[in-house]
Amino acid sequence: MSAHDRRQGMAAMIAVPLVLGVVLVVALAQYVRQTGEHRGDPAPQATPTAAPEPARRVFSPDAGAALPTNRIVAFYAVPGAAATGPAYELSAGMLARLRNQAAEYQRLDPTHPVVAGIDLVVSIPDRYAGPDGDYSHHVDAATIDRYVEFCRAHDLVLFLDLNFGQADPMTELNFFRPYLKLPFVHVAVDPEWMFPRRNGIPGKNLSNVRAADLNPLIEAVAAMPEEYQVPRKMFLIHQYRPDGDDLADPYNPGKALIADKRNLRNDTRVDVIVHVDSVGGWPGDIELKTQQYNLWVAQGMQRHQNFRYGGFKIFYELESKHKLMTPEQVMALQPQPMVITYGN
């Protein structure tokens, strides 16, 4: 081998490690940049990324509220008492009749979906003091539970109707509070049977109540949607006789049922409905009930601006003795009733 050849071979032997070294250095430098381990520098610590917080549901009592989107058509009853209303017992036949009645109102006003329901008296007035001395008693829990489950199964609203007697109004409401945690359960009160000052006996004396008797109930029901995270509640006030706002003696039971309707609490967290509950059954009764609705609901709503909805009751058997008011006549009332109930 010539000297020239030996020099070329040695150069090649040197060049290959140099090239490999350069490649190795480049790779190592890249690794150092990525890991931060050059000259013993500590590896950079990754900044932890906080997990995104789950979106919080913003509660609104408007979501799913019955009013003003819907109209309610309900059957009234005291359980087991056929004379009181068609919902006195639960059956497929009663449900079909209720849905057929609701469909008549749906046909007349397609813009408001009609929700069927039951107005169930759960606090029943008595003519005798009873063991608690309050002239009232409760429907037993098993019966109420059957109505609750029936309404749940068939997508009905349920009014728990409180008649009080001489019982303390807030005590009565709180007794039934567990049911009011359910979104489809609402409250009705009937001042006709309400004697908060223990100055009368249901069925023997006429009652006269004051806004101060009803306002604590309104406020308590108004607070329930936020407390239980349920849609806004309805609070139905039955009115059987006039209010006393224009009377010299508004506290006279013979003249007025609600002494000072002007002082009812105006709380937008609850849907208060004044519900005309008078009974007809003679010539001229439709005209009289129409006049009562105009006075107690339309004018009262405009004057006092402390309730927003009207209600109306029809009595199938009692009023058919003359002429039963038709759904068309009910819907001709202004403002149109948003809660319509049927008794017997």
Helices and strands as residue ranges (DSSP letters): H 3-35, G 38-40, E 71-77, G 86-88, H 92-108, E 114-125, E 136-138, H 141-153, E 157-162, H 169-175, H 177-180, E 185-189, G 191-193, H 211-228, E 233-239, G 261-263, E 270-276, H 285-292, I 293-299, H 300-304, E 309-315, H 316-319, H 327-331, E 339-343
